[in-house]
Amino acid sequence: MFRRLLTSSLVMALFLTLIPMPFANAAAIEFTDTVQAQLNATADRAGGTVRGKLIKQYDDFKSERKEAMDWDDRISSLRYANEAKASETRKRISEIDKDKIRKLEDQLQAAKTKYQPLFNTYTALNKQIAAAKKLKDKTLSKMLQSQAGGMKLLVTLGREDIRNKQAALTAAKKEKTSKAAKVRTILSEIESYKSKIKGDKSAISTPNKLMTTEWKNFKTAVKANESARISDTLSRLLTLSGQILTKKKSIYSHEQKIDSIIARANAQLK
């Protein structure tokens, strides 16, 4: 039971991390019918160019808020795609030349298995030669040395074959290490852009907080039918909104750079 509850909690936590989070204080700004009606009433009373200015400022602010949320969606989509692709790329690093190395390992092991009986026989024969010399049995020693001489070339070729296969395997592993290092070096470039993204997100927090305050000021001015104050607050809201949009576009640009970095890393794995 506990394990099922723990699993459910982990799944829910993962689900929540995948939900694109709106920018800070988004809920504090709502373009309700009431606000629209109050603004229209104040604008109509002001008349002339003031009316047009107020309506345009408000519509521009609404448009920029929608654009900001659109950028949030685009950023989230690209970020999650980048995270998935980067994770897959890191997994592929361990698979570099995997089949090639396994084949070389199999060939090396097969060669060792093939030649081991020959090496064992040759070793045993040399021990017999040493024993015959101790016994001063020249006839037996000569016969054994003749046999050993006939085997020596085969033993030499066998050892050379094993050395060559070991060298090929060592070289392949070294090449894999080099390829993996290149890919990891490329992926390491991502960190600088993540740092820039963190900086941009931090920079957004201040105008977001100020925007919440200005929105309250705007609603107060609308209720009081103060056209000049409404215009001033909308002007400040547009300035803050523009700052936020600039940073969001910057964040998206950084995510695009990360995407291109991952693509370069993957190109090394082909």
C-alpha positions in Angstrom: 0.0 0.0 0.0 2.8 2.4 1.0 4.6 1.6 -2.3 1.5 2.3 -4.3 1.0 5.7 -2.6 4.7 6.6 -3.1 4.4 5.7 -6.8 1.3 7.7 -7.2 3.0 10.7 -5.5 6.0 10.5 -7.8 3.8 10.3 -10.9 1.8 13.3 -9.8 5.1 15.2 -9.1 6.4 14.4 -12.5 3.1 15.4 -14.1 3.2 18.8 -12.4 6.7 19.4 -13.6 5.6 18.9 -17.2 2.8 21.5 -17.0 4.0 24.8 -18.4 3.9 27.3 -15.6 2.6 30.8 -16.5 4.7 33.8 -15.6 4.7 35.1 -12.1 1.6 37.0 -10.9 -0.4 36.1 -14.0 -3.5 35.4 -12.0 -3.4 39.0 -10.6 -4.1 40.5 -14.0 -7.5 39.5 -15.5 -9.2 41.3 -18.4 -12.7 41.0 -17.2 -15.9 42.3 -18.8 -16.3 44.6 -15.8 -12.9 46.2 -16.3 -13.6 46.6 -20.0 -17.0 48.2 -19.4 -15.5 50.6 -16.8 -12.7 51.6 -19.2 -15.1 52.1 -22.1 -17.3 54.3 -19.9 -14.4 56.5 -18.8 -13.0 56.7 -22.4 -16.4 57.6 -23.8 -16.7 60.4 -21.2 -13.2 61.7 -22.1 -14.0 61.6 -25.8 -11.8 62.8 -28.7 -8.2 61.7 -29.0 -8.1 60.7 -25.3 -10.8 58.0 -25.9 -8.8 56.5 -28.8 -5.6 56.6 -26.8 -7.1 54.8 -23.8 -8.7 52.1 -25.9 -5.5 51.6 -27.9 -3.3 51.4 -24.7 -5.6 48.9 -23.1 -5.8 46.8 -26.3 -2.1 46.9 -26.8 -1.5 45.8 -23.2 -4.0 42.9 -23.6 -2.3 41.9 -26.8 1.2 42.0 -25.2 -0.1 39.9 -22.3 -1.4 37.3 -24.7 1.9 37.4 -26.6 3.8 36.9 -23.3 1.7 33.8 -22.6 2.3 32.5 -26.1 6.0 32.9 -25.5 5.6 30.9 -22.3 4.1 28.1 -24.2 6.7 28.2 -26.9 9.5 28.3 -24.3 8.1 25.4 -22.3 7.6 23.3 -25.4 11.1 23.9 -26.6 12.6 23.4 -23.2 11.0 20.1 -22.6 12.0 18.9 -26.1 15.6 20.0 -25.4 15.6 18.2 -22.1 14.3 15.0 -23.7 16.8 15.2 -26.6 19.7 16.0 -24.3 18.9 13.0 -22.1 18.7 10.8 -25.2 22.0 12.1 -26.4 23.7 11.4 -23.1 22.3 7.8 -23.2 23.7 7.4 -26.7 27.2 8.3 -25.5 27.4 5.0 -23.7 26.4 3.2 -26.9 29.2 4.7 -29.0 30.9 1.9 -31.0 29.3 -0.7 -28.7 28.8 -3.3 -31.4 32.3 -2.7 -32.8 33.9 -3.1 -29.4 31.8 -6.2 -28.5 32.9 -7.8 -31.8 36.5 -7.1 -31.1 36.2 -8.5 -27.6 34.6 -11.6 -29.0 37.4 -12.0 -31.5 40.0 -11.5 -28.9 38.4 -14.1 -26.6 38.0 -16.5 -29.5 41.7 -16.2 -30.4 42.7 -16.8 -26.7 40.5 -19.9 -26.6 41.8 -21.1 -29.9 45.5 -20.8 -29.1 45.4 -21.7 -25.3 45.7 -25.5 -25.9 48.8 -24.8 -28.2 50.3 -22.6 -25.6 49.7 -25.2 -22.9 51.3 -27.9 -24.9 54.3 -25.7 -25.8 54.8 -24.8 -22.1 54.5 -28.5 -21.0 57.0 -29.5 -23.7 59.5 -26.9 -22.6 59.2 -28.2 -19.0 59.9 -31.7 -20.3 62.9 -30.4 -22.1 64.2 -28.9 -18.9 63.6 -32.2 -17.1 65.4 -34.2 -19.8 68.4 -31.9 -19.5 68.6 -32.4 -15.8 68.5 -36.2 -16.4 71.2 -35.7 -19.1 69.1 -37.7 -21.5 70.4 -36.2 -24.8 68.3 -38.4 -27.0 65.0 -37.4 -25.3 66.1 -33.8 -25.0 66.9 -33.6 -28.7 63.6 -35.2 -29.7 61.6 -32.8 -27.5 63.6 -29.8 -28.7 62.8 -30.8 -32.3 59.1 -31.0 -31.4 59.3 -27.6 -29.7 61.1 -26.1 -32.6 58.2 -27.2 -34.9 55.7 -25.6 -32.6 57.6 -22.4 -31.9 56.5 -20.7 -35.2 52.8 -21.6 -34.5 53.1 -20.3 -30.9 54.7 -17.0 -32.2 52.0 -16.5 -34.8 49.3 -17.2 -32.2 50.8 -14.7 -29.7 51.1 -12.2 -32.5 47.5 -12.7 -33.5 46.3 -12.2 -29.9 48.5 -9.0 -29.6 47.0 -7.6 -32.8 43.5 -8.3 -31.6 44.2 -6.8 -28.2 45.7 -3.7 -29.9 42.7 -3.3 -32.1 40.4 -3.5 -29.1 42.5 -1.1 -27.1 42.5 1.4 -30.0 38.7 1.0 -30.4 38.1 1.8 -26.7 40.4 4.7 -26.9 38.6 6.0 -30.0 35.3 5.6 -28.1 36.6 7.6 -25.2 37.7 10.3 -27.5 34.3 10.5 -29.3 32.5 10.5 -26.0 34.7 13.4 -24.7 33.9 15.4 -27.9 30.2 14.9 -27.4 30.3 15.8 -23.7 32.4 18.9 -24.5 29.7 20.1 -27.0 26.9 19.4 -24.5 28.8 21.3 -21.8 28.1 24.4 -23.8 24.5 24.1 -22.7 25.3 25.2 -19.2 26.3 28.8 -20.2 22.9 29.2 -21.9 21.1 27.7 -18.9 22.9 30.3 -16.8 21.7 33.1 -19.2 18.1 31.7 -19.0 18.3 31.8 -15.2 19.5 35.4 -15.4 16.6 36.4 -17.8 14.1 34.7 -15.5 15.4 36.6 -12.6 15.2 39.8 -14.5 11.6 39.2 -15.3 10.6 38.9 -11.6 11.0 42.6 -10.9 8.7 44.0 -13.7 6.2 41.2 -12.9 5.9 42.5 -9.4 5.7 46.1 -10.5 3.1 45.1 -13.0 0.9 43.7 -10.3 1.1 47.0 -8.4 0.4 49.0 -11.6 -2.6 46.9 -12.5 -4.1 47.6 -9.1 -3.5 51.3 -9.7 -5.1 50.9 -13.1 -8.3 49.3 -11.7 -8.5 52.0 -9.0 -8.2 54.7 -11.7 -10.8 53.0 -13.8 -13.3 52.9 -11.0 -12.6 56.5 -10.2 -13.1 57.5 -13.9 -9.7 59.2 -13.9 -8.7 59.2 -17.6 -5.3 60.8 -17.2 -4.3 58.4 -14.4 -5.6 55.5 -16.4 -3.4 56.5 -19.3 -0.3 56.9 -17.1 -0.8 53.4 -15.5 -1.4 51.8 -18.9 1.8 53.5 -20.2 3.8 52.1 -17.3 2.1 48.7 -17.8 3.1 48.7 -21.4 6.7 49.6 -20.5 6.9 46.7 -18.0 5.2 44.3 -20.4 7.7 45.2 -23.1 10.6 44.5 -20.7 9.1 41.1 -20.0 8.5 40.3 -23.6 12.1 41.2 -24.4 13.4 38.8 -21.8 11.0 36.0 -22.9 12.2 36.3 -26.4 15.8 36.2 -25.1 15.0 33.0 -23.2 13.5 31.4 -26.3 16.6 32.4 -28.2 18.8 30.7 -25.6 16.6 27.5 -25.9 17.1 27.6 -29.6 20.9 27.8 -29.1 20.6 24.8 -26.8 18.7 22.9 -29.5 21.5 23.6 -32.0 24.1 22.5 -29.5 22.3 19.2 -29.0 22.1 18.8 -32.8 25.8 19.3 -33.1 26.4 16.7 -30.4 24.1 14.2 -32.2 26.0 14.8 -35.4 29.1 13.4 -33.7 27.2 10.2 -32.9 26.3 9.3 -36.4 
